[in-house]
């Protein structure tokens, strides 16, 4: 005798959660993350990489260029020592 499988949908709280209403799309039924969640994650990763790139470029500027953009070396040091995930 075959035991019927009960359909359950698992959602997790957080920025990539999906609302379980009616029938879920195939991409959300298994992972709990829809296309919007994957897109949001990808955008977040790109912004972190861009922030890291900008901080590296900032650290390579000389005093003359820093003066042109209105920064001093201590402000630059404070910015480049931040973790990549901090804005």
WOMO-V17518 format. One record per backbone hydrogen bond with DSSP energy under -0.5 kcal/mol. NH is the residue of the N-H (numbers start at 1). CO is the residue of the C=O. Records with the same first field share a line. If there is no record, write none. Layout:
# WOMO-V17518
NH: CO + CO
This chain:
# WOMO-V17518
4: 2
8: 6
11: 9
17: 14
20: 18
21: 19
24: 22
28: 25
29: 25
30: 26
31: 27
32: 28
38: 34
39: 35
40: 36
41: 37
42: 38
43: 39
44: 40
45: 41
46: 42
47: 43
48: 44
49: 45
50: 46
51: 47
52: 48
53: 49
54: 50
55: 51
56: 52
57: 53
58: 54
59: 55
60: 56 + 57
61: 58
66: 62
67: 63
68: 64
69: 65
70: 67
71: 66
76: 72
77: 73
78: 74
79: 75
80: 76
81: 77
82: 79
86: 83
